[in-house]
Amino acid sequence: MPRGFFITFEGIDGCGKTTQAKRLATHLRERKFDVITTRQPGGTPFGDKLRSLLLDSRAMALSPQTELALMFADRAQCILEVVRPALDRGAVVICDRFTDSTEAYQGGGRGLGSDAVLELHRIVCNNLQPDLTLLLEPGIEGCLERARRRNESKMARGANENRFEQEQEGFFRAVAEKYRQIAVREPHRVLAIEGDGTIAEVQARIIETVEARMNTWASQPAPASVAS
């Protein structure tokens, strides 16, 4: 059995990636794939506690370096508990954000640069790379409007995940620019889906791409056994 297939979804807040990740998981399960979904920050009991700290709008005093360190602490635990065991058994893992988010938000938005993020990924995450990253790039203004509306609804229910949405538009433009740089740097891994298509239109393009990649993955021969 080949190693499992690792798919990540990326984009600025409100781009629709969480909706598309859920729809892709449903589609693949209908095709009888073993599918695990997770998210970052979060995805483990420890990660969920970090998520509440990182996204709470009352935690505005966090330094960019603290933010960076907490993101990688969360990621390392998620890899240990969720991602790596699932990949080792041959499952499809769909993760809502991964290191590209850290490079875009902390590297680009916070101005820490790519080098520190990529070096931490190499050390902390053993340089684990997705097989495919789906980068959703609708218009920034619409994304922010949706994200802020969504979080207002969450806050009305007692949840507070509004810290990043309180940033100014310039922050998100820096994040989006860093995402574009990542896509140019790694075109084989990152598929950028641009424009404000409908949910169904974006889903159709995602499924077409994922199925093509996974057909290649599924045809890989099993690793040869090693004689003792």
N, C-alpha and C positions, 0 to 999 in steps of 0.2 A: 504494500500500500504506500503511495507517495505521501509526503507531508501534506497536511491539510492546506486549504486555500484561504488566504488572509486578505480580506477586503476592508478598506477603510473609507469613510465618508468625511469630506472636509468642506469648509466654506465658512463665511462669516455668519454671525448669528442671524436667524430668520431666513436662511437661504433654502430651507426645505429638506436638509439632509436627514434629519431624524425621521421625517415622514417617509422619505425614499428608502432609508435603511430598513424600516419596518416592512415596507411593501416588498422589497427584494427578499427579505427573510421569508415572508409568506410564500412568495413565488417559488423559491428554492425548496422549501419544505413540501410544497405541493408536488415537486418533482422528486421527492423522497430523499433529498440530501439531509445529512445530519448537520444542522445549522445552530451555531451558538451566537447570540447577540450580546454585545456589551457596550460600554460607553466610557469616555474619559473627559473630565474627571469622574470617578465613580466606578461602578462595576464590581466592587468588593465591599464588604462591611467597612474596612479601613478607608477605602477610596470614597465611599459615600460620606464619611465624616469629613474628609478633606474637601470634598465637593461643597459641602455646606459652608466651609470656611472660605473657599476660593471665590464662590459666586455670590455670597451674601453682600449686599450693598452697604452694610454697616462695617465691613472690613476694608474700608478704603485706604487705611494706612499701610497696607502691605507694600513692601518695596518690590521692584521688578525682580530682584534676585531671589527674594523669598518666594514670590509667585513661581518663578522658574523651578526652584528646588522642590516646592510642593507638587508641581505638575509631574515631575519625574519620580517623586516618591510614590505618587498615585499610580503612575504607569508601570513602574517596576513591580508593584504588588499585583496589578491586574495581569501582567504577563505571567507572573508566577502562578497565580491561582486560576486564571481563566484561559488566557490566550494560548500559552504554550501547551498545557495539557490537551486542549481541544485540537490543536494542530498536530500534536504527536499521535493522536488516535485517528487522524485523517479527516476531521470535520472541517466544515466551512465556518470561518469566524468573520462576523460582520461587526466592525467597531465604529461607533459614532465618535470620531476624532481620535487622532494618534499624534505622533511627534510633529507632523506637518503643522498641526494647530499651534504647538508650542513655538515652532520656528516662525510662524506667521504672527501670532499674538505677542509673545514675549520678545522674539527676535526682531520682528518688524514693528509691531505696534508700540512696544516698550523701548525699542531702540537698542536691545542687547546684542543684536547681530546674529548671523547664522552659525558662525564658527563655534561659539560656546554651546549652542543647542545641539549641534551635530556631534560634538565631542562628548557631551553628557549622554546622548543617545548611544554612542558607541560603548561607553563605559557602563552605564546603568542598565541599558536594555540589550546589551550584547549585540547591538547593531541589527536587531530584528527588523526586517523590512516587509511591508505589505506586498502581496503579489499584484494588487490593483488598488489604486486610490481614485475615487470618484470625487472630483472637485466641482461643486455647484457654484455657478457664478451669475446669478441674476443681478438686477440693478441694486446698488447699495441702498438707495433711499427706501425702496420697497422692503428690502430685507430688514432694515432697522425699524421700520414702522411695524412690521409683523412681529419682530422680536419683542419690542416694547409693549405691544398690545398683549402678546402672550404672557409676558411676565407680570403685567398688571393683573391679569386674570389669576395667575398663580399667587400673587401677593394677597388678593382678595380671599384666597383660600388658606392663607397663613404661611405660604412658602415664600422665601426671598432668594431669588437667583438673578438679581438685577444689576450686579456690580459692573459687569462689562458694558451692558447696554447704556449705562450712564456716561460712557465716554463720548467725546465729541466725534463728529463725522470724520475729521482728519485722522483720528486714530484708526478708524475702520478702513479708510483709504490706504493707510500704510500697511494694514493687515492684508488687504486685497492685493496690493502690489507685491508683497512678499509671497503670497500664494502663487501669483503669476510667475514669479522668478523660479519657484520650486517646479512648476509645471514645465517651464522651458528647460530647466536643468535635468529633469527626469521624465522625458516624454514617453518612455516605454511603460513606466509605472503609473503616471498620473494622467487621467483623462479629464480634461476640463469641459464642462457642459455649460455653455454661455447662453445668456438671454433669459427672458421671462416666459418660458414655455409653460403650458399647463402641467399639472401634476401627472396626468396620463402621458403627455408627450415626453416629459423627462424620464418617467418610468420606462417607457418603451425603449428609449435610447440606452438607458442603463442595462436593461435586460439583454438587449442585443449584444452589448459589449461584454457583459459578464458571461453570457453563455458561450461566446466565441473563445474567451480566455479559458473558461473552465473546461471546454471540450478538449483543448490542448492539454490542460492539467490532468484530466481524467484518463487521457491516453498514455500517460507516462508509465513506463514499466515499473513494477515493484522493485525496490532495491534488492540486489542479490544477497542471499544469506551468506554469512561468513562462517566457515567451518571452524569448529573449536579444536 
